Amino acid sequence: MKQEDIKILLMRKKLINTPLVGCTEEEIIKLEDKVGFKLPGMYKEFLFAVGHESGRLFQGTVVNYINLIEVQGWAKELLEENNNPITLPNTSFVFSMHQGYEIRFFDVNMGENPPVFLWYEGMENPASAIKLFDTFEEFLLQEIEDHSSVSWRD
């Protein structure tokens, strides 16, 4: 799925309440330099499409470019507060933090469209993350579908 497809899908699902704003190539290169590895292609398509502003998609969840470096630290703090039940590999990238207790991440060594994992405070088995989806694209499509089924009031 390309950035144009993401934008079209968000429009069709009526998830746009503000203009969609994507990242530039320079911003993504800067992010990759800061985290120390290349990001997967599918995730970069997401950033190109809506990295700064994604409309109603992910409301209440930190996913925007401006917070991505901080999110890496916040995730480590969350795990430390919970006595480090899991250790994220050095090649993990936390792309989402929800309400300060839930992280979603992928391992950049798992391909251009990597599986998405979830860990949250209060899990039944906190010693292992849950594999949510086999690919980032599947995750994104499901999130778009889930958000489009919510009744929105402007």
Backbone torsions as a table, in degrees:
resi	resn	phi	psi	omega
1	MET	NA	132.0	-179.7
2	LYS	-97.9	166.4	-177.4
3	GLN	-56.9	-37.1	178.8
4	GLU	-63.3	-39.4	179.0
5	ASP	-63.5	-38.7	179.3
6	ILE	-63.3	-47.0	-179.5
7	LYS	-62.4	-44.0	179.5
8	ILE	-61.5	-43.9	-179.9
9	LEU	-63.1	-41.7	178.4
10	LEU	-63.3	-37.4	177.4
11	MET	-67.4	-46.2	-179.3
12	ARG	-61.6	-35.3	-178.4
13	LYS	-87.3	5.3	176.8
14	LYS	58.1	45.2	-179.9
15	LEU	-105.4	17.0	-177.9
16	ILE	-108.6	114.5	174.6
17	ASN	-118.4	-7.8	175.0
18	THR	-142.4	160.7	177.3
19	PRO	-60.2	137.4	176.4
20	LEU	-74.5	135.6	-178.8
21	VAL	-130.9	119.0	179.4
22	GLY	-96.3	172.3	177.1
23	CYS	-86.0	158.4	174.2
24	THR	-91.7	164.4	176.0
25	GLU	-58.3	-40.8	-179.1
26	GLU	-63.3	-40.1	179.3
27	GLU	-64.7	-40.8	-179.5
28	ILE	-68.2	-40.1	176.3
29	ILE	-60.9	-42.6	178.6
30	LYS	-61.7	-42.7	177.8
31	LEU	-62.6	-46.2	178.8
32	GLU	-61.1	-39.3	177.2
33	ASP	-62.7	-41.1	-178.6
34	LYS	-68.5	-38.9	-178.7
35	VAL	-85.7	-17.7	174.3
36	GLY	88.2	16.2	175.9
37	PHE	-158.3	162.9	177.1
38	LYS	-76.8	139.8	177.3
39	LEU	-87.5	151.8	-180.0
40	PRO	-63.0	147.2	-177.8
41	GLY	-55.9	-43.2	-178.2
42	MET	-65.6	-38.8	178.4
43	TYR	-67.0	-37.9	177.9
44	LYS	-64.3	-35.9	176.3
45	GLU	-60.7	-40.5	175.8
46	PHE	-60.5	-47.0	180.0
47	LEU	-63.2	-42.3	177.9
48	PHE	-60.5	-36.3	-177.2
49	ALA	-78.0	-49.1	-169.1
50	VAL	-146.3	30.3	-176.0
51	GLY	-61.8	-27.7	178.8
52	HIS	-99.6	-37.1	-177.4
53	GLU	-147.0	120.0	-175.8
54	SER	-116.9	24.2	178.2
55	GLY	64.2	-136.2	-178.6
56	ARG	-80.6	-11.7	178.9
57	LEU	-67.1	128.6	178.1
58	PHE	69.1	23.2	175.2
59	GLN	-59.0	134.1	-178.6
60	GLY	87.0	0.5	-178.2
61	THR	-124.8	136.6	179.6
62	VAL	-83.5	110.8	178.3
63	VAL	-137.3	-7.7	-172.4
64	ASN	-75.2	149.7	-178.1
65	TYR	-47.5	-44.8	-173.7
66	ILE	-58.9	-24.5	-177.6
67	ASN	-106.5	-1.4	-170.7
68	LEU	-63.2	-36.5	177.5
69	ILE	-68.4	-44.8	178.6
70	GLU	-61.0	-38.1	-178.4
71	VAL	-58.6	-35.1	179.2
72	GLN	-60.0	-43.8	178.5
73	GLY	-70.6	-41.4	178.9
74	TRP	-60.8	-38.7	179.2
75	ALA	-64.1	-43.5	178.0
76	LYS	-62.4	-41.3	177.4
77	GLU	-61.9	-43.3	178.9
78	LEU	-60.1	-45.1	179.3
79	LEU	-65.9	-39.7	177.5
80	GLU	-62.6	-42.3	178.3
81	GLU	-60.7	-25.2	-179.8
82	ASN	-103.5	25.5	177.3
83	ASN	60.6	36.2	175.3
84	ASN	47.1	60.3	-179.9
85	PRO	-65.1	-27.6	175.5
86	ILE	-133.1	158.0	174.3
87	THR	-116.7	122.8	177.5
88	LEU	-79.0	131.3	175.6
89	PRO	-58.5	154.7	178.9
90	ASN	-61.0	-17.0	179.6
91	THR	-99.3	13.2	175.5
92	SER	-83.8	143.8	175.7
93	PHE	-127.1	117.4	177.3
94	VAL	-84.3	113.2	-176.4
95	PHE	-103.0	-2.7	-175.1
96	SER	-155.2	137.1	171.4
97	MET	-135.4	127.1	-176.8
98	HIS	-111.4	121.0	174.4
99	GLN	51.9	21.3	175.7
100	GLY	78.6	5.5	-178.7
101	TYR	-130.8	-1.5	-175.4
102	GLU	-136.0	131.8	176.9
103	ILE	-123.2	145.6	173.1
104	ARG	-122.6	138.1	-175.2
105	PHE	-152.7	168.1	172.9
106	PHE	-140.3	164.4	176.4
107	ASP	-103.1	122.0	-175.5
108	VAL	-65.7	-16.1	177.8
109	ASN	-82.4	2.8	-176.7
110	MET	-103.1	26.8	172.5
111	GLY	103.8	177.5	-177.8
112	GLU	-77.1	-12.5	179.0
113	ASN	-140.7	68.7	-168.3
114	PRO	-73.9	161.9	173.1
115	PRO	-63.0	153.2	178.1
116	VAL	-108.7	132.6	-179.2
117	PHE	-115.9	154.1	-178.9
118	LEU	-129.6	137.3	168.3
119	TRP	-136.7	137.6	177.5
120	TYR	-143.3	152.7	178.8
121	GLU	-63.7	131.6	179.2
122	GLY	91.3	10.1	178.4
123	MET	-60.4	149.8	176.3
124	GLU	-60.6	-43.2	176.3
125	ASN	-119.8	85.5	-174.4
126	PRO	-70.9	-7.2	-176.6
127	ALA	-82.7	-0.5	177.3
128	SER	-147.3	142.9	176.7
129	ALA	-79.3	156.4	178.7
130	ILE	-96.6	132.3	172.5
131	LYS	-80.1	111.2	-177.5
132	LEU	-79.4	-47.2	-175.9
133	PHE	-142.8	153.0	178.6
134	ASP	-72.3	-22.9	180.0
135	THR	-142.8	157.1	175.0
136	PHE	-63.9	-37.0	179.5
137	GLU	-61.2	-43.7	177.3
138	GLU	-60.8	-43.2	177.7
139	PHE	-57.9	-49.6	-177.1
140	LEU	-62.3	-45.0	178.6
141	LEU	-60.6	-41.4	179.3
142	GLN	-67.7	-40.4	177.7
143	GLU	-62.6	-41.3	177.9
144	ILE	-62.6	-45.1	178.9
145	GLU	-62.4	-46.1	-179.7
146	ASP	-61.9	-43.0	-179.2
147	HIS	-70.9	-28.9	-179.5
148	SER	-74.7	-17.4	179.6
149	SER	-87.6	-5.2	178.5
150	VAL	-80.9	138.7	176.9
151	SER	-80.0	114.4	-177.3
152	TRP	-101.3	141.1	174.2
153	ARG	-119.8	129.2	177.2
154	ASP	-88.0	NA	NA
